[in-house]
C-alpha cells in the first residue's frame, strides 16, 4: 500500500447543491439546509489567537468584549480575571498579540472613539456597595488620560455613531446567594450618559434613572446592555426585569419602554439526558441580554434568559411600539443540532443560550450576528429586510463566545470567546473571520471551511462526539460512524462523504433484545456481508467492560465478545478505541486497537488485538507509541483497513492547539504477522508514518483539535487504484471542548 497526501482540488466532484435557506417563520419553520451557505457571500474563519499569548500560558485570561480602532487594525479586548485590557493587531489574515495594560479593577466593556479606548471598570467592594470607573486610554501611548466616576457597577458601554455621546449600563447586579438570586435587591441600577465634548478630562457624566418602568421589580432595574442608533437614541435591556427602554441621549429623557414579553417555542430539547430530542416546548420570558439596532426603527435582542427565563431565541421588535416583528423560534437550536454542536447538558436550562448580538453593513448587505454561548456558535443572518431575517450560516467559535465585533472596513469579524481552563486545554481566544465569495465546497476540499459536516433534518435527532468511522464495502460514497457515550442510546450514522459539507443522512439505533442500548462506542467496521463490528470502551472505575459487539445491518446486537479473563483483568480506563475487519484466506478476522498500555505492559506500548470469530480465539501484537509530550500522553484512536494485509492506525497525543505534537496516521503490515496467543510474548509491529494530520486540523483557522478519533477509507471501487481517506474529530459533546464537529478530507491511498 502506498499513500499520497495530494490535495483534493480538481480530483473530487462536489455533491449536488440545494437551494439557499429561506427565512424562518414566526415559529421557526424552515426548509432546506440550516445555515449552510450556498451562493454569494459568506464568512470564513482564517485565524485564532489564544489570548494567553499576550501574557503567559499559565495565566488565567478571558477575552470578553472587544472593540476596534477606526482603521480596524487594532482590537482592544477586556480581560476581567486579570484586571486588564489586551491588544491584538490585524495583519494580512492574522491576529497577532500586541500587549496588555493593567487597570484598577475588572473591565466589563470597552468601546473606541478615534484613538481612545473607553473602558468600563468594576471597582465594587461588594454587591451592596457597588462602584465603577470609566478609564479613558490612549491606545497608541498605552496610558490613561482621564478617569470618570460612574457611580456604580458598570456593564455595557456604547459610543454614538457621531462620537458625541457614550452610554453605560450601570447594572449594580444582584447577589446570587441572596434569596436564590431573586430581585429586587438594592441598590438599583441606572444609565449613565457621557457628553464627549472637549478633552477627555472635561467630559460630563449624567445619570438617567430607570426605576418605575418595568413590570418585574420596577424599583430594582438591572440594565445589562446598551446600543445607540444614528439618531442618538439608546436602547437599554433590563435583563432580569425582562424589559427594554429607549432614551434620548441629548436630553436624558426616556422616550418609550416595553416588556420583552414571553415566547413559546416548540420543537426543542428540554431534557439533559444524553439524547437530543427536539420534541419539547419552552414557554419563558425572553429576558434579553444584548441588543442591537437593525435599522433606525427596529431592534434585535439575544434572548439569553437569566433568573426566570430564556426562550432560546432572538427577536426583532419595532422600536416605537415594542411590537414583535420576528421571532426565530427553534431555528437557533436546530442550527446547533444540524452542525453537531447542540449542548445537551444545557437542554434543561436555556439550551444554546443566545447571549450576544452585533449588527453591521458589509457593502450592499447588512448582517446580524447572534452568539450562542453554550453551543460555541455564531448564527449569521442577512437583515437587509429587518422584518424578515434570513439565516445565512453558522460560525463555530471558541468556548463561550461573548464579544462579537464586526469590522466592515476590513471585511472582517472578530469573536471573543471567554472560557479559559488550561487544565482542560481550553483557552480564551479571539477568532477572525473574513467575508468571501469563495464557494464553501472549494474551501472544504482543503479543510478550510465550516461547517464540514451537517445532518439532514430527517436523519434523526442530530449528532456529535463522532468517535469512529468506517467505509462500507462496495460503496464509493457513504460511510458509517458512531458516537461515544456523550449521547444515548448508541446509534450507527450513515454519512454521505461526497457532499460538501459531508452529510449525516440516516441513523440506526442499536438494540439488544428489542431494547435500545447505550455503549461507549469508540469504533465501527462495516462487514462485507452486511452488519457491523463495534469497539466498545470499558472503564474499570465504572465497572464496564471492553466489548467487541457484532450487530446486523438494522442495528440489532447479535453478539457481545469479551476479552480472555486474564487479559481483561489488567484493563485500564483507556481501552478499545478502533476496529477493522480483514479476511485472511477467506476467514474473517477482527482487529481492535487498545488505546494505551494496561497493567503489566511496557510503557510506550499499545496493543492491537485480533479476534477470529470462526474459532473464538484472541491473539495480540504490540504497537510502539511515540514519546509523549511533557505532562501528556500518547495513544491510539482509530484503526481502519486498507486491504487484507494493511491497517492504518491513528495515533495522537492529548494536546490541543500549539501544544499538539502527534496527530499522525501510521501504516502497519499484518499479512505475515503472527500475533501471540494470551500469555505469550507479543510480536512488536513495525510502523511507517504516512500522514501528519496537523496541517489538515489547522487549515480551518481554528484551534487545532486534540481528538481526531475517526479514520476511514471509502469502500467503493478504486479509481486507478486510488481510494479516498477521510477522518472526523470527536467534539466530546461540547463537554470541556470547543464543540466543533470536523470532517477531514485527507487525500488518497492506493
C-alpha positions in Angstrom: 0.0 0.0 0.0 1.2 3.4 -0.9 -0.1 6.7 0.5 -0.2 10.0 -1.3 -1.2 13.2 0.6 -2.3 15.0 -2.5 -4.7 17.9 -2.2 -8.1 17.2 -3.4 -8.5 20.2 -5.7 -9.7 19.1 -9.1 -9.9 15.5 -8.0 -13.2 15.3 -6.3 -16.5 16.5 -7.6 -18.8 18.4 -5.3 -22.2 16.9 -4.5 -25.4 18.5 -5.7 -26.1 21.8 -4.1 -29.6 22.6 -2.8 -31.4 26.0 -2.8 -30.4 28.8 -0.4 -32.0 28.8 3.0 -35.3 30.7 3.3 -36.2 32.9 6.3 -37.7 31.4 9.4 -41.3 31.9 10.2 -42.5 33.3 13.5 -42.4 29.8 14.8 -39.0 28.8 13.4 -40.4 26.9 10.4 -37.7 26.1 7.9 -37.0 24.1 4.8 -33.7 23.1 3.2 -30.3 23.2 4.8 -29.9 25.2 8.0 -27.1 27.7 7.9 -25.2 26.1 5.0 -24.1 28.9 2.6 -24.7 28.1 -1.0 -24.3 31.2 -3.1 -22.9 34.7 -2.7 -21.2 36.0 0.4 -20.2 34.0 3.5 -17.8 34.4 6.4 -14.8 32.0 6.8 -12.6 31.7 9.8 -9.0 32.5 9.0 -7.2 32.8 12.3 -7.5 32.2 16.1 -5.4 33.9 18.7 -5.3 32.3 22.2 -5.1 35.5 24.3 -2.6 33.9 26.8 -0.1 34.7 24.1 -0.3 38.3 25.4 0.9 37.2 28.8 1.9 33.6 29.7 0.4 30.1 29.3 -0.1 29.6 33.0 -2.2 32.7 33.5 -5.9 32.7 33.6 -7.3 35.0 30.9 -10.7 35.8 29.5 -11.3 37.9 26.4 -14.9 39.1 26.7 -15.8 42.3 24.9 -13.8 43.7 22.1 -13.7 47.0 20.1 -11.5 48.2 17.2 -9.8 51.3 16.2 -11.3 53.2 13.2 -8.8 51.7 10.7 -9.8 48.2 12.0 -6.1 47.3 12.6 -6.1 47.2 16.4 -8.5 45.3 18.6 -8.9 46.1 22.3 -10.5 43.5 24.5 -11.4 43.3 28.1 -9.7 40.7 30.4 -11.7 40.7 33.6 -9.9 38.0 35.6 -6.5 39.7 35.0 -7.9 43.2 35.6 -6.5 44.5 32.4 -7.2 45.1 28.7 -5.4 43.4 25.9 -4.5 44.4 22.4 -4.3 42.5 19.1 -3.4 43.7 15.7 -4.9 42.5 12.4 -2.2 42.0 9.7 -3.0 40.1 6.5 -5.3 37.4 7.5 -3.8 37.0 11.0 -4.4 38.1 14.6 -1.2 39.0 16.5 -0.7 39.6 20.2 0.1 43.3 20.9 0.4 43.5 24.7 -1.8 44.3 27.7 -2.4 47.2 30.1 -3.3 46.9 33.8 -6.4 48.5 35.3 -7.6 49.3 38.8 -10.4 46.7 38.7 -12.3 44.4 36.4 -13.1 45.7 32.9 -16.6 44.8 31.9 -16.9 46.5 28.5 -14.9 48.7 26.0 -15.6 50.9 23.0 -13.3 53.0 20.9 -13.5 56.6 19.6 -10.7 57.7 17.4 -7.5 56.6 19.2 -9.1 56.4 22.6 -10.5 53.3 24.3 -13.3 54.0 26.8 -13.1 51.1 29.3 -15.9 50.5 31.9 -14.2 49.1 35.1 -15.9 47.5 38.0 -14.3 48.5 41.3 -17.1 47.3 43.6 -16.2 46.1 47.1 -19.5 44.3 47.5 -22.9 43.9 45.9 -24.4 46.4 48.4 -21.6 48.9 47.8 -21.1 48.9 44.0 -18.7 51.3 42.3 -17.1 51.8 38.9 -14.9 54.0 36.8 -14.6 54.9 33.1 -10.9 54.8 32.2 -10.0 56.7 29.0 -7.0 55.1 27.4 -4.7 56.5 24.7 -4.3 53.3 22.7 -1.1 54.3 21.0 0.6 55.5 24.1 -1.0 52.8 26.4 -1.7 55.2 29.1 -4.8 56.5 31.0 -5.6 60.1 30.0 -8.8 60.6 32.1 -10.9 58.8 34.7 -14.6 59.4 35.5 -16.6 58.1 38.4 -19.6 56.1 37.1 -21.4 55.9 40.5 -22.0 52.1 40.3 -21.0 48.8 38.8 -20.9 49.1 35.1 -21.7 46.5 32.5 -22.0 47.5 28.8 -20.8 50.7 27.1 -21.5 52.0 23.6 -20.4 55.2 21.8 -22.8 57.0 19.5 -22.1 56.9 15.7 -21.3 60.6 15.6 -18.9 60.3 18.6 -20.8 62.9 20.7 -22.1 60.6 23.5 -21.4 57.4 25.3 -23.9 55.3 27.2 -23.0 53.0 30.1 -25.4 50.5 31.7 -24.8 50.6 35.4 -26.1 47.2 36.4 -25.5 47.0 40.2 -26.0 43.3 39.8 -27.7 41.2 42.4 -26.1 38.7 44.8 -26.9 35.2 43.5 -26.5 33.9 47.1 -29.3 36.1 48.5 -32.9 34.7 48.1 -31.6 32.4 45.3 -30.7 35.5 43.2 -34.3 36.9 43.1 -34.8 40.6 42.6 -35.4 43.2 43.9 -32.0 43.7 45.6 -30.9 47.2 46.2 -29.2 49.4 45.1 -31.0 49.8 41.9 -29.1 50.2 38.6 -29.4 53.1 36.2 -28.0 54.5 32.9 -25.0 56.9 32.6 -24.7 59.2 29.7 -21.4 60.9 28.9 -21.1 64.0 26.9 -17.8 63.6 25.0 -17.1 67.3 24.4 -13.7 68.7 24.7 -10.7 66.9 26.2 -11.4 63.6 27.9 -10.9 65.1 31.4 -13.7 67.6 30.7 -16.4 65.0 29.8 -19.5 65.2 31.8 -21.4 62.2 33.3 -25.2 62.4 33.5 -27.5 59.9 35.3 -30.7 58.6 33.8 -33.0 56.8 36.3 -34.8 53.7 35.1 -36.9 52.8 38.1 -40.7 52.6 37.9 -40.7 51.3 34.3 -40.6 47.5 34.3 -43.4 45.3 35.4 -40.9 43.0 37.1 -39.2 44.5 40.2 -39.8 48.1 39.0 -37.8 49.5 41.9 -34.7 47.5 41.0 -33.8 47.8 37.3 -30.6 46.0 36.3 -29.6 47.4 33.0 -27.5 44.9 31.1 -26.7 46.1 27.6 -26.8 49.4 25.6 -26.9 50.2 21.9 -27.1 53.6 20.2 -28.5 54.4 16.8 -27.7 57.3 14.4 -30.5 59.4 15.9 -28.7 59.3 19.3 -31.3 57.1 20.9 -30.0 54.5 23.3 -31.8 51.1 23.7 -31.2 49.5 27.1 -32.1 46.0 28.1 -33.1 45.4 31.7 -32.5 41.6 31.5 -33.7 40.5 34.9 -36.7 42.8 34.6 -37.5 41.4 31.1 -37.8 45.0 29.8 -36.4 47.3 27.1 -36.0 51.1 27.5 -35.4 53.7 24.8 -33.9 57.1 25.9 -32.8 60.3 24.2 -29.1 60.9 24.8 -29.3 64.7 24.3 -32.0 65.2 26.9 -31.7 62.1 29.0 -35.4 61.5 28.7 -37.0 58.1 28.5 -38.9 58.1 25.2 -40.6 54.7 25.5 -40.3 51.4 27.2 -41.9 48.0 26.9 -41.8 44.4 28.2 -39.7 42.0 26.2 -42.6 39.6 26.6 -42.9 35.8 26.8 -42.2 33.4 24.0 -43.4 29.8 23.4 -41.0 27.7 21.3 -41.9 24.2 20.1 -39.5 21.6 18.8 -36.7 21.9 21.3 -34.8 19.6 23.5 -35.7 20.2 27.2 -34.0 17.2 29.0 -30.4 16.7 30.0 -30.4 13.0 29.3 -27.6 12.4 26.7 -30.2 12.3 23.9 -31.0 15.1 21.5 -34.8 15.0 21.5 -36.3 18.1 19.8 -39.9 17.3 20.8 -40.3 19.5 23.8 -41.7 23.0 24.3 -40.5 26.0 26.2 -42.6 29.0 27.4 -40.5 31.6 29.1 -39.8 35.3 29.4 -37.2 36.4 26.8 -35.0 38.2 29.3 -32.8 39.6 26.6 -29.1 40.2 27.2 -27.5 42.0 24.2 -29.5 44.4 21.9 -28.7 46.0 18.6 -30.3 48.3 16.1 -31.1 46.6 12.8 -32.1 49.9 11.3 -33.3 53.2 12.8 -36.7 51.7 13.6 -36.1 48.1 14.6 -34.3 46.4 17.4 -32.9 42.9 17.7 -32.3 41.1 21.0 -30.4 38.0 22.0 -32.8 36.3 24.4 -30.4 34.6 26.8 -32.6 34.5 29.9 -31.4 34.8 33.4 -33.2 34.2 36.7 -36.6 33.3 35.4 -36.5 32.8 31.6 -34.7 32.4 28.4 -36.6 31.5 25.3 -33.6 30.3 23.2 -34.5 32.8 20.5 -33.5 36.1 19.0 -36.3 38.6 18.4 -36.9 41.7 16.3 -39.0 44.5 17.9 -40.5 47.6 16.4 -38.6 50.2 18.5 -41.5 52.7 18.8 -44.2 50.3 20.0 -42.4 47.2 21.2 -44.3 45.1 18.7 -42.7 41.8 17.9 -41.9 41.7 14.2 -39.9 38.4 14.1 -39.1 35.6 16.4 -36.5 32.9 15.5 -38.5 30.2 17.2 -36.4 26.9 17.3 -34.1 27.9 14.5 -31.0 28.6 16.6 -31.4 25.2 18.4 -31.9 23.5 15.1 -28.8 25.1 13.6 -26.7 23.9 16.5 -28.2 20.4 16.2 -27.6 20.4 12.4 -23.9 21.3 13.0 -23.4 18.6 15.6 -22.9 21.3 18.3 -26.1 21.0 20.4 -25.2 21.3 24.2 -27.4 18.5 25.5 -26.0 19.2 29.0 -27.9 22.5 28.9 -31.1 21.2 27.3 -33.0 21.7 30.6 -31.5 25.1 31.2 -31.7 27.7 28.3 -30.3 25.4 25.6 -27.9 27.1 23.2 -28.3 30.3 25.3 -28.3 33.2 22.8 -26.3 36.0 24.5 -24.7 38.4 22.0 -25.9 40.3 19.0 -24.0 42.7 16.7 -25.2 44.3 13.5 -23.2 45.8 10.7 -23.3 46.6 6.9 -20.8 44.9 4.7 -21.0 46.5 1.2 -24.6 46.1 -0.1 -25.7 43.8 2.7 -26.5 44.1 6.4 -25.9 41.3 8.8 -26.9 40.4 12.3 -24.6 38.1 14.3 -26.2 36.1 17.1 -23.8 34.5 19.6 -24.8 31.2 21.2 -22.8 30.9 24.4 -23.4 27.2 25.1 -23.2 26.0 21.5 -20.0 27.8 20.7 -21.6 29.1 17.6 -22.4 32.4 15.8 -25.6 32.5 13.7 -25.2 34.9 10.7 -28.4 36.5 9.4 -29.0 38.7 6.4 -31.2 41.6 7.7 -31.5 43.7 4.6 -35.1 43.4 5.4 -35.1 43.5 9.2 -38.6 42.2 9.4 -37.7 39.0 7.6 -34.1 38.0 8.7 -32.6 35.2 6.6 -30.3 32.7 8.2 -27.1 32.6 6.1 -24.7 30.4 8.0 -23.2 29.3 11.4 -19.7 30.1 12.5 -18.0 27.7 15.0 -16.1 29.6 17.7 -14.0 29.0 20.8 -15.7 28.1 24.1 -18.2 30.7 25.3 -18.5 33.3 22.6 -19.0 36.6 24.4 -17.9 39.6 22.3 -18.9 40.0 18.7 -17.0 42.7 16.8 -17.8 43.4 13.1 -15.0 45.2 11.3 -16.6 46.0 7.9 -13.7 48.2 6.8 -11.6 45.1 6.6 -14.5 42.7 5.6 -13.7 41.1 8.9 -15.4 39.8 12.0 -13.7 39.1 15.4 -15.3 37.0 18.1 -14.0 36.9 21.7 -14.5 33.5 23.4 -14.2 33.9 27.2 -13.8 30.4 28.7 -10.3 29.6 29.8 -9.3 26.4 31.5 -5.7 25.4 30.8 -6.0 22.0 32.6 -8.7 21.1 30.0 -6.8 22.6 27.1 -9.5 25.3 26.7 -8.1 28.7 26.2 -9.8 32.0 25.8 -9.3 33.4 22.3 -10.0 35.9 19.6 -11.1 34.4 16.3 -11.0 36.2 13.0 -13.4 35.6 10.1 -13.3 37.1 6.6 -16.2 37.8 4.2 -15.6 35.9 1.0 -17.4 34.8 -2.1 -15.3 31.6 -2.4 -17.7 28.6 -2.6 -17.9 26.6 0.6 -17.3 23.4 -1.4 -14.0 24.7 -2.7 -12.9 25.6 0.8 -13.9 22.2 2.2 -11.7 20.5 -0.4 -8.8 22.0 1.6 -10.3 21.5 5.1 -10.7 25.3 5.4 -14.4 25.9 5.7 -17.2 25.3 8.2 -19.5 23.5 8.6 -17.6 20.5 7.3 -20.3 18.1 8.3 -24.1 18.6 8.9 -27.1 16.4 9.4 -30.3 16.3 7.4 -33.5 17.3 9.1 -35.0 13.9 8.6 -31.8 12.0 9.6 -32.6 11.7 13.3 -32.0 14.0 16.2 -28.6 15.3 15.4 -25.1 14.1 16.1 -21.9 14.9 17.8 -19.0 13.2 19.6 -18.1 11.3 16.5 -15.7 8.6 17.7 -15.4 6.0 15.0 -15.7 5.8 11.2 -15.7 3.1 8.6 -16.0 2.7 4.8 -18.8 0.5 3.5 -17.6 -2.4 1.3 -18.6 -1.7 -2.3 -19.9 1.9 -1.6 -17.8 4.7 -3.1 -19.9 7.4 -1.4 -21.1 6.6 2.1 -19.5 5.9 5.4 -20.8 4.7 8.8 -20.0 6.5 12.0 -20.7 6.1 15.7 -20.9 8.4 18.7 -19.4 7.7 22.1 -21.3 7.8 25.4 -21.8 11.5 25.3 -25.1 10.5 23.7 -27.5 7.7 24.4 -28.8 5.4 23.1 -26.0 4.2 20.8 -26.5 4.8 17.0 -25.0 4.0 13.7 -25.0 7.0 11.5 -24.7 7.0 7.7 -22.6 9.8 6.3 -22.5 10.9 2.7 -18.8 11.8 2.2 -19.2 13.0 -1.3 -21.3 16.0 -0.3 -19.8 19.4 0.6 -20.3 19.6 3.6 -20.4 15.9 4.4 -23.9 14.9 5.5 -25.4 12.6 8.1 -28.3 11.1 6.1 -29.6 8.3 8.3 -29.4 6.8 11.8 -30.0 3.3 13.2 -30.4 2.9 16.9 -28.6 -0.1 18.4 -30.9 -2.5 20.1 -30.4 -5.6 22.2 -33.4 -7.9 22.6 -35.6 -5.2 21.2 -34.4 -2.5 23.7 -32.2 0.5 22.8 -28.8 0.0 24.3 -26.1 2.6 25.3 -22.5 1.7 24.8 -19.3 3.9 24.9 -18.8 3.1 21.2 -15.4 4.1 20.0 -15.0 2.3 16.7 -17.0 0.7 13.9 -16.2 -1.6 11.0 -18.7 -2.4 8.3 -18.7 -6.1 7.3 -18.5 -7.2 3.7 -21.6 -9.3 4.1 -23.6 -6.6 5.9 -23.7 -5.5 9.5 -21.0 -4.2 11.8 -18.4 -4.9 14.3 -18.3 -2.2 17.1 -15.5 -1.5 19.5 -16.9 -0.6 23.0 -14.6 1.0 25.5 -14.8 -0.1 29.1 -13.8 1.6 32.3 -12.9 -0.4 35.4 -13.7 2.6 37.5 -17.3 2.5 36.3 -17.4 -1.3 36.2 -17.9 -1.5 32.4 -16.1 -3.9 30.1 -14.3 -3.6 26.8 -16.5 -5.4 24.3 -16.4 -6.4 20.7 -20.0 -6.2 19.5 -21.5 -7.7 16.4 -24.7 -6.1 15.0 -26.7 -6.7 11.9 -27.4 -4.0 9.3 -30.6 -2.9 11.2 -28.5 -2.3 14.4 -29.7 -5.3 16.3 -26.9 -6.6 18.6 -26.2 -10.3 17.8 -23.2 -10.9 19.9 -21.0 -9.4 22.6 -17.5 -10.7 22.7 -15.3 -10.3 25.7 -11.5 -10.5 26.1 -10.0 -13.5 27.8 -10.4 -13.2 31.5 -6.8 -12.7 32.4 -6.3 -10.1 29.7 -9.4 -8.2 30.8 -8.2 -8.2 34.4 -5.3 -5.9 33.5 -7.5 -3.4 31.7 -7.2 0.3 32.4 -9.6 3.0 31.6 -8.0 3.6 28.2 -9.4 0.7 26.3 -10.9 -0.3 23.0 -10.7 2.6 20.5 -10.9 1.3 16.9 -11.8 -1.7 15.0 -11.1 -3.1 11.5 -12.2 -6.2 9.6 -10.0 -8.1 7.2 -10.1 -11.6 5.6 -7.2 -14.0 5.8 -7.5 -16.9 3.4 -11.2 -16.4 3.4 -11.5 -16.3 7.2 -12.9 -13.1 8.8 -10.6 -11.5 11.3 -11.4 -8.5 13.5 -8.6 -6.2 14.7 -9.1 -4.0 17.7 -6.9 -1.1 18.9 -6.3 -0.7 22.7 -5.6 3.0 23.3 -2.8 2.7 25.9 -0.7 0.2 27.9 -2.6 -1.8 30.5 -1.3 -3.2 33.8 1.9 -5.2 33.5 2.7 -3.9 30.0 5.8 -2.0 29.0 5.4 1.8 28.9 5.3 3.3 25.5 3.4 0.3 24.0 -0.2 -0.1 23.0 -1.9 -3.3 21.8 -3.5 -4.5 18.6 -5.8 -7.4 19.4 -7.0 -9.9 16.7 -10.2 -11.9 17.2 -11.2 -14.7 14.8 -15.0 -15.3 15.0 -14.8 -18.8 13.5 -12.6 -20.1 16.3 -13.4 -17.6 19.1 -9.7 -17.1 19.7 -7.8 -13.9 20.6 -4.2 -13.1 19.7 -2.2 -9.9 20.3 0.6 -7.8 18.9 2.5 -4.8 20.5 2.4 -1.4 18.9 5.2 1.1 19.6 3.9 4.5 20.6 5.7 7.8 20.0 7.2 9.6 23.0 4.6 11.5 25.0 4.9 15.3 25.4 5.8 16.6 28.8 2.8 16.1 31.2 0.8 14.4 28.5 0.2 11.0 26.9 0.0 9.4 23.5 -2.4 6.7 22.5 -4.3 5.1 19.6 -7.6 6.5 18.5 -8.6 4.5 15.4 -7.9 1.6 13.2 -9.0 1.1 9.6 -8.2 -1.5 7.0 -6.9 -0.5 3.6 -6.8 -4.1 2.4 -6.5 -7.5 4.0 -2.7 -7.0 4.6 -2.6 -3.4 5.7 -4.0 -1.4 8.5 -3.9 2.4 9.2 -3.5 3.4 12.8 -4.4 6.9 14.1 -2.1 7.8 16.9 -2.4 11.1 18.8 -1.4 13.0 21.9 -3.9 14.7 24.2 -2.8 18.2 23.4 -4.8 20.9 21.8 -3.6 24.0 19.9 0.0 25.0 19.8 0.9 22.1 22.2 -0.2 19.4 19.8 2.7 17.3 18.5 1.4 13.9 17.5 -1.7 13.6 15.3 -0.5 11.0 12.8 -1.5 8.1 10.7 0.8 5.1 10.5 0.7 2.1 8.3 1.3 -1.4 9.8 1.5 -4.6 7.7 -0.3 -7.7 9.1 -0.1 -10.0 6.1 2.7 -12.1 7.5 2.3 -11.2 11.2 1.7 -14.0 13.7 0.1 -12.3 16.7 0.6 -14.2 20.0 -2.0 -16.0 22.0 -2.8 -14.9 25.5 0.2 -15.1 27.9 2.9 -15.4 25.2 5.3 -12.5 24.2 3.7 -10.2 21.7 5.5 -9.5 18.5 6.3 -5.9 18.0 4.8 -4.3 15.0 6.7 -2.1 12.6 5.0 1.1 11.6 5.6 3.7 8.9 4.3 7.3 9.1 2.0 8.1 6.2 0.3 11.3 7.2 0.6 14.1 9.8 -2.9 15.4 10.4 -1.9 18.7 12.0 -1.9 20.7 8.7 -5.5 19.5 8.0 -6.6 20.1 11.5 -5.2 23.7 11.5 -6.3 24.5 7.9 -9.7 26.0 9.1 -8.1 28.8 11.1 -9.4 27.4 14.4 -7.6 25.9 17.4 -6.0 22.5 16.4 -8.3 19.8 17.9 -6.9 17.3 20.3 -9.2 14.4 19.4 -9.2 13.2 15.8 -11.0 9.9 16.5 -12.3 8.6 13.2 -10.4 7.4 10.1 -11.8 5.6 7.1 -11.1 4.6 3.5 -14.1 4.9 1.3 -15.1 1.4 0.4 -16.1 1.6 -3.2 -14.3 0.6 -6.4 -10.9 2.3 -6.6 -10.0 4.9 -9.3 -6.9 3.5 -10.9 -6.0 2.1 -7.5 -6.8 5.3 -5.6 -9.2 5.4 -2.7 -10.2 8.4 -0.6 -9.1 8.7 3.1 -11.3 10.8 5.5 -11.4 11.5 9.2 -13.6 13.1 11.9 -12.9 14.9 15.2 -14.7 14.0 18.4 -16.2 17.1 19.9 -16.9 15.5 23.3 -20.5 16.6 23.1 -19.2 20.1 24.0 -18.1 18.9 27.4 -15.0 20.9 28.2 -14.4 21.1 24.5 -14.8 23.7 21.7 -17.5 21.5 20.3 -16.9 21.9 16.5 -17.7 18.8 14.6 -14.9 18.5 11.9 -14.9 16.2 8.9 -11.4 15.9 7.3 -10.6 15.2 3.7 -7.2 13.6 3.8 -6.2 12.8 0.2 -5.9 9.3 -1.3 -4.4 5.9 -0.6 -3.7 3.2 -3.0 
